[in-house]
Amino acid sequence: MMLCIGPSTIVGTLTTAILGVMSPDSVKTYIGVNIEPYDTEQFDLHEPSGSFGIEYDMYKHIRLFAEHLSSLKEFEGGGTSLGLKVFFK
């Protein structure tokens, strides 16, 4: 399996890591890789994917986030999500 990790992936990953180090503790950043090592009926990941994002807790139950998801096998594509998460505790 060939992984397509291009310049924008490298820049996005480094930027996310730098933001995580330089930002206050209230801002959280993350980098993730999702790989399905074996076939299951619960998860159907046909190819590995990567993500990086940033979150900020605005209030006790509201979180602002931005996240980018993309395939590691395709050079183009992916999607970016911006929004609010509401937690009911």
C-alpha positions in Angstrom: 0.0 0.0 0.0 1.4 3.4 -1.0 0.6 6.4 1.2 0.3 9.8 -0.4 1.7 12.3 2.1 2.2 15.6 0.3 3.3 19.1 1.2 -0.1 20.2 2.5 -0.3 17.2 4.8 3.1 17.9 6.2 2.4 21.6 6.6 -1.0 20.9 8.3 0.5 18.3 10.7 3.4 20.6 11.6 1.1 23.6 12.0 -1.3 21.6 14.3 1.7 20.4 16.4 3.1 24.0 16.7 -0.3 25.4 17.6 -0.6 22.7 20.3 2.7 23.7 21.9 2.2 27.5 21.6 -1.5 27.8 22.5 -2.9 28.1 26.0 -4.1 25.0 27.8 -7.8 25.8 27.0 -7.0 25.2 23.3 -6.5 21.5 22.4 -5.0 20.2 19.1 -4.9 16.6 17.9 -3.4 14.6 15.0 -4.8 11.1 14.3 -4.4 8.2 11.9 -7.2 5.6 11.5 -6.2 2.2 10.1 -8.3 -0.9 10.1 -5.9 -3.8 10.8 -8.5 -6.5 10.2 -12.0 -6.8 8.8 -14.9 -6.2 11.2 -18.6 -5.7 10.8 -18.6 -2.7 13.3 -16.2 -0.5 11.3 -15.9 -0.4 7.5 -12.7 1.6 6.8 -11.7 0.7 3.2 -8.5 2.7 3.4 -6.5 4.5 6.1 -7.3 8.1 6.9 -5.7 10.9 8.7 -7.0 13.9 10.7 -5.8 17.0 12.4 -7.9 19.5 14.3 -8.2 22.1 17.0 -10.8 22.5 19.8 -11.7 25.2 22.2 -14.2 24.9 25.1 -16.2 28.1 24.9 -18.5 27.3 27.8 -19.0 24.3 30.1 -21.1 22.4 27.5 -20.1 24.1 24.2 -17.0 23.3 22.2 -15.8 25.1 19.0 -13.9 22.9 16.6 -12.2 22.8 13.2 -11.0 19.4 11.8 -9.6 18.2 8.5 -10.0 14.5 7.4 -8.4 13.0 4.4 -7.4 9.7 2.8 -3.8 8.6 3.1 -4.1 6.7 -0.2 -5.4 9.5 -2.4 -3.4 12.6 -3.1 -6.4 14.8 -3.5 -9.5 15.1 -1.6 -10.5 15.3 2.0 -12.9 17.5 3.9 -12.8 20.2 6.5 -15.4 20.6 9.2 -16.0 23.7 11.4 -18.7 23.8 14.0 -19.9 23.6 17.6 -20.3 20.5 19.7 -22.9 20.6 22.5 -22.5 18.2 25.4 -25.5 17.2 27.5 -24.1 16.1 30.9 
